[in-house]
Amino acid sequence: MTTTVTAPPVATPPRSTTWNRPLLGFTAAMALLTVVTLAGLVLDDRIVTGAPVWLKPFKFSTSFVLYAATLAWMLSLLPQRSRLAERATLVIVATSVIEMLIIVLQAARGQTSHFNTTSAFNSALWSAMGASVMVLFAAQVVVAVVVLRARLADRVAAVGVRLGLGLSLLGMAAAVPMTLPTAAPGVDGVAGAHSVGVRDGGPGLPVLGWSTVGGDLRVGHFIGLHALQALPLLALLLLRFAARLGERTQVRLLLVAGAAYAAVTVLLTWQALRGQSVVAPDALTLTAFAAVLTATAGAGAAVLASGRRDRKAQLA
């Protein structure tokens, strides 16, 4: 009589087949808030710091829709669940809710939410907002490290996601000069500023509000933040429309694009710190941007040429 010994089944790690629920819930809440604040823009004609009172909540809720949805998608790419990343996303959602509650509350009160120290209550709200942003930054660093260490199924998409996460952290850091003592415009009750060389609330671009008469630190901050969408989107476009280039060339092109994106973010922040409007660059700024464009074009051409040589060598 023979006995068949059956090996125990090999446990397979659980796969992240669904998107992060807290982030999706927050995305839905922000989408609803976007509609509410849009109605506020139509129905409420109050002006705060030169802009409609509900414009800032509208912009922030829209931005959070993109941010949370993109982050949820990125986490769905992980080969298995990461409890550390999930805990970090809970922190991100919680701090984002705190920030939005303060922004909406201040808008309802007809007050500015940022840099407002005109009363003890306003100062407390501004301090709470600043603390929540710092905690959110730290939580995204945790998510970025988890994604960096994970072995994602597609190398090109993985590089795009990692670059997006890293450069969005650079975009967050670009906002730091707004809160430094040097940013104080010398107005009682104001503890920082978006603008450099001029007061907040002056002439600005439609909707965005970026100053057209002085520097504006929101430009580099905005561009850097949206690397979170731009670099993964570029990766997906390369996979969809440039598959013939091969994985190695696609990855190199992404690295070139990431370097260029970082350089543009830094240059826009540098331009703002010099008190110069994004719509009125001087010769030095134009030269710097031309140098970045030239270097990017040269590096991209070199990558494509190298890719062609590799393909010829493989066919030989």
C-alpha positions as CSV (number, residue, x, y, z in Angstrom):
1,M,0.0,0.0,0.0
2,T,1.5,3.3,-1.0
3,T,0.8,6.5,0.6
4,T,0.8,9.7,-1.5
5,V,2.1,12.7,0.3
6,T,0.6,15.9,-1.0
7,A,2.7,19.0,-0.6
8,P,1.0,21.8,1.2
9,P,-0.2,24.5,-1.2
10,V,2.2,27.4,-1.6
11,A,0.7,30.5,-0.1
12,T,0.5,33.3,-2.6
13,P,0.6,36.9,-1.4
14,P,-2.7,38.7,-1.7
15,R,-2.7,41.0,-4.7
16,S,-3.9,44.5,-4.7
17,T,-6.7,44.1,-7.2
18,T,-8.8,46.9,-6.0
19,W,-8.2,50.6,-5.5
20,N,-7.6,52.0,-2.1
21,R,-11.1,52.5,-0.6
22,P,-10.3,55.5,1.8
23,L,-8.8,57.3,-1.2
24,L,-11.7,56.6,-3.4
25,G,-14.1,57.7,-0.8
26,F,-12.2,60.9,-0.3
27,T,-12.2,61.4,-4.1
28,A,-15.9,61.1,-4.2
29,A,-16.3,63.6,-1.3
30,M,-14.1,66.1,-3.1
31,A,-15.9,65.7,-6.3
32,L,-19.2,66.5,-4.5
33,L,-17.5,69.5,-2.8
34,T,-16.3,70.7,-6.2
35,V,-19.9,70.9,-7.3
36,V,-20.9,72.7,-4.1
37,T,-18.1,75.2,-4.3
38,L,-18.9,75.8,-8.0
39,A,-22.4,76.7,-6.9
40,G,-20.9,79.0,-4.3
41,L,-18.9,80.8,-7.0
42,V,-22.2,81.5,-8.8
43,L,-24.3,82.4,-5.8
44,D,-21.9,84.2,-3.5
45,D,-20.4,87.4,-4.7
46,R,-18.1,88.1,-1.7
47,I,-14.4,88.8,-2.5
48,V,-11.5,87.8,-0.2
49,T,-7.9,88.9,-1.0
50,G,-8.9,89.9,-4.5
51,A,-10.7,86.7,-5.5
52,P,-14.2,85.2,-5.1
53,V,-14.5,83.7,-1.7
54,W,-15.3,80.2,-2.9
55,L,-12.5,80.1,-5.6
56,K,-9.9,78.6,-3.2
57,P,-12.2,75.8,-1.9
58,F,-13.1,75.1,-5.5
59,K,-9.5,74.8,-6.7
60,F,-8.4,72.8,-3.7
61,S,-11.3,70.3,-4.0
62,T,-10.6,69.9,-7.7
63,S,-6.9,69.3,-7.0
64,F,-7.7,66.8,-4.3
65,V,-9.9,64.8,-6.7
66,L,-6.9,64.4,-9.0
67,Y,-4.5,63.7,-6.2
68,A,-6.5,61.1,-4.4
69,A,-7.7,59.3,-7.5
70,T,-4.1,59.1,-8.9
71,L,-2.7,57.8,-5.6
72,A,-5.4,55.2,-5.4
73,W,-4.5,54.0,-8.9
74,M,-0.8,53.9,-8.1
75,L,-1.4,51.7,-5.0
76,S,-3.5,49.3,-7.1
77,L,-0.4,48.6,-9.1
78,L,1.4,47.1,-6.1
79,P,1.9,43.3,-6.5
80,Q,0.6,42.8,-3.0
81,R,-1.0,44.8,-0.3
82,S,1.2,47.0,1.8
83,R,-0.2,47.7,5.3
84,L,2.4,50.4,5.7
85,A,1.1,52.2,2.6
86,E,-2.5,51.7,3.6
87,R,-1.8,53.3,7.0
88,A,0.0,56.1,5.3
89,T,-3.0,56.7,3.0
90,L,-5.3,56.9,6.0
91,V,-3.0,59.6,7.3
92,I,-3.1,61.4,3.9
93,V,-6.9,61.3,3.9
94,A,-7.3,62.5,7.5
95,T,-4.9,65.4,7.0
96,S,-6.5,66.3,3.7
97,V,-9.9,66.4,5.4
98,I,-8.6,68.7,8.1
99,E,-7.1,71.0,5.5
100,M,-10.3,71.1,3.4
101,L,-12.5,71.6,6.5
102,I,-10.5,74.7,7.5
103,I,-10.5,76.1,3.9
104,V,-14.3,75.7,3.6
105,L,-14.9,77.0,7.1
106,Q,-12.9,80.1,6.5
107,A,-14.6,80.7,3.1
108,A,-18.0,80.4,4.8
109,R,-16.8,83.0,7.4
110,G,-15.5,85.3,4.6
111,Q,-11.9,84.8,5.8
112,T,-8.8,83.8,4.0
113,S,-7.5,80.4,5.2
114,H,-3.8,80.8,4.4
115,F,-1.4,83.0,6.4
116,N,-4.3,84.4,8.5
117,T,-3.2,85.4,12.0
118,T,-5.7,88.3,12.5
119,S,-7.1,86.6,15.6
120,A,-6.3,83.7,18.0
121,F,-8.9,81.5,16.2
122,N,-7.6,82.3,12.8
123,S,-4.0,81.7,14.0
124,A,-5.0,78.3,15.4
125,L,-6.6,77.3,12.1
126,W,-3.6,78.4,10.1
127,S,-1.3,76.5,12.5
128,A,-3.5,73.4,12.2
129,M,-3.4,73.6,8.4
130,G,0.4,74.0,8.4
131,A,0.8,71.0,10.7
132,S,-1.6,68.8,8.6
133,V,0.4,69.6,5.4
134,M,3.6,68.6,7.0
135,V,2.1,65.3,8.2
136,L,0.7,64.7,4.7
137,F,4.1,65.3,3.2
138,A,5.6,62.7,5.5
139,A,2.9,60.2,4.7
140,Q,3.4,60.6,1.0
141,V,7.2,60.0,1.6
142,V,6.2,56.6,3.1
143,V,4.0,55.8,0.1
144,A,6.8,56.7,-2.2
145,V,9.3,54.5,-0.4
146,V,6.8,51.6,-0.5
147,V,6.3,52.0,-4.3
148,L,10.0,52.5,-4.9
149,R,10.8,49.2,-3.2
150,A,7.9,47.2,-4.8
151,R,8.4,45.2,-8.0
152,L,5.7,46.5,-10.2
153,A,4.7,44.3,-13.2
154,D,5.6,46.9,-15.9
155,R,9.0,48.6,-15.6
156,V,8.0,51.6,-17.7
157,A,4.9,52.3,-15.7
158,A,6.9,51.7,-12.5
159,V,9.4,54.4,-13.5
160,G,6.6,56.8,-14.4
161,V,4.9,56.3,-11.1
162,R,8.0,56.6,-9.0
163,L,9.1,59.8,-10.8
164,G,5.6,61.2,-10.4
165,L,5.6,60.5,-6.6
166,G,9.1,61.9,-6.2
167,L,8.6,65.1,-8.2
168,S,5.2,65.8,-6.5
169,L,7.1,65.9,-3.2
170,L,9.4,68.5,-4.9
171,G,6.3,70.4,-5.8
172,M,5.1,70.3,-2.2
173,A,8.5,71.5,-1.0
174,A,8.3,74.5,-3.5
175,A,5.6,75.9,-1.2
176,V,7.9,76.2,1.8
177,P,9.2,79.7,0.9
178,M,5.6,81.0,1.2
179,T,5.7,80.4,5.0
180,L,9.2,81.6,5.7
181,P,9.7,84.9,7.7
182,T,11.1,86.5,4.5
183,A,7.7,85.9,2.8
184,A,5.8,88.1,5.4
185,P,4.6,91.1,3.5
186,G,4.7,93.5,6.5
187,V,1.0,93.5,7.0
188,D,-0.4,92.9,10.5
189,G,-2.2,89.6,10.8
190,V,-0.5,88.0,7.8
191,A,2.1,85.3,8.3
192,G,3.2,84.6,4.8
193,A,2.4,85.1,1.1
194,H,2.0,83.5,-2.2
195,S,3.4,86.5,-4.1
196,V,6.9,87.9,-4.0
197,G,7.6,91.6,-4.4
198,V,3.8,92.5,-4.4
199,R,0.9,91.8,-2.0
200,D,-1.4,88.9,-2.5
201,G,-4.7,89.8,-4.2
202,G,-3.3,91.9,-7.0
203,P,-3.8,91.4,-10.7
204,G,-3.5,87.8,-11.6
205,L,-4.3,85.1,-14.2
206,P,-8.0,84.1,-14.5
207,V,-9.0,81.2,-12.2
208,L,-5.4,80.4,-11.3
209,G,-4.8,83.8,-9.7
210,W,-1.1,83.7,-10.3
211,S,0.3,87.3,-10.1
212,T,0.9,89.1,-13.4
213,V,2.8,91.9,-11.7
214,G,5.2,90.1,-9.4
215,G,6.6,86.7,-8.5
216,D,4.2,83.9,-7.5
217,L,5.4,80.8,-5.6
218,R,2.2,78.9,-6.5
219,V,3.4,78.4,-10.1
220,G,6.3,76.0,-9.3
221,H,4.2,74.5,-6.5
222,F,1.4,73.7,-9.0
223,I,3.6,72.4,-11.7
224,G,5.6,70.2,-9.3
225,L,2.5,68.8,-7.6
226,H,1.0,67.6,-10.9
227,A,4.0,65.6,-11.8
228,L,2.0,63.0,-10.0
229,Q,-0.3,62.8,-13.0
230,A,2.1,64.0,-15.8
231,L,4.9,61.4,-15.5
232,P,2.7,58.3,-15.2
233,L,0.6,59.6,-18.1
234,L,3.7,60.0,-20.2
235,A,4.7,56.4,-19.3
236,L,1.2,55.2,-20.4
237,L,1.5,57.1,-23.7
238,L,4.9,55.6,-24.4
239,L,3.6,52.1,-23.7
240,R,0.6,52.7,-25.9
241,F,2.1,54.6,-28.9
242,A,5.8,54.0,-28.8
243,A,6.1,50.3,-28.0
244,R,8.5,49.8,-30.9
245,L,11.1,51.8,-29.1
246,G,11.5,49.1,-26.5
247,E,11.4,49.1,-22.8
248,R,15.0,50.3,-22.3
249,T,14.5,53.4,-24.5
250,Q,11.1,54.2,-23.0
251,V,12.6,54.1,-19.5
252,R,15.5,56.4,-20.6
253,L,13.1,58.8,-22.2
254,L,11.1,58.9,-18.9
255,L,14.2,59.7,-17.0
256,V,15.0,62.6,-19.3
257,A,11.5,63.9,-19.0
258,G,11.7,63.6,-15.2
259,A,14.9,65.6,-15.1
260,A,13.4,68.2,-17.3
261,Y,10.3,68.4,-15.2
262,A,12.3,68.8,-12.0
263,A,14.4,71.6,-13.7
264,V,11.3,73.5,-14.8
265,T,9.8,73.2,-11.3
266,V,13.0,74.6,-9.8
267,L,13.3,77.4,-12.4
268,L,9.7,78.5,-11.9
269,T,10.2,78.7,-8.2
270,W,13.5,80.6,-8.7
271,Q,11.8,83.0,-11.0
272,A,9.1,83.7,-8.5
273,L,11.6,84.2,-5.7
274,R,13.2,86.9,-7.8
275,G,9.8,88.8,-7.8
276,Q,9.2,88.1,-11.4
277,S,5.8,87.2,-12.9
278,V,5.5,84.0,-14.8
279,V,4.1,86.0,-17.7
280,A,7.0,88.5,-17.9
281,P,10.2,86.5,-17.9
282,D,13.5,88.5,-18.3
283,A,16.5,87.5,-20.4
284,L,18.1,85.5,-17.6
285,T,14.9,83.4,-17.1
286,L,14.5,82.9,-20.8
287,T,18.1,81.8,-21.1
288,A,17.7,79.3,-18.3
289,F,14.6,77.8,-19.8
290,A,16.3,77.7,-23.2
291,A,19.2,75.8,-21.7
292,V,16.8,73.3,-20.1
293,L,14.9,72.9,-23.4
294,T,18.2,72.4,-25.3
295,A,19.6,69.9,-22.8
296,T,16.3,67.9,-22.8
297,A,16.1,67.8,-26.6
298,G,19.7,66.7,-26.9
299,A,19.3,64.0,-24.2
300,G,16.1,62.8,-25.9
301,A,17.8,62.6,-29.3
302,A,20.7,60.7,-27.8
303,V,18.4,58.2,-26.2
304,L,16.5,57.6,-29.4
305,A,19.8,57.2,-31.4
306,S,21.0,54.7,-28.8
307,G,17.8,52.8,-29.1
308,R,18.1,52.6,-32.9
309,R,21.7,51.3,-32.5
310,D,20.5,48.7,-30.0
311,R,17.8,47.5,-32.4
312,K,20.2,47.2,-35.3
313,A,22.6,45.2,-33.2
314,Q,19.8,42.8,-32.2
315,L,18.8,42.3,-35.8
316,A,22.4,41.8,-37.0
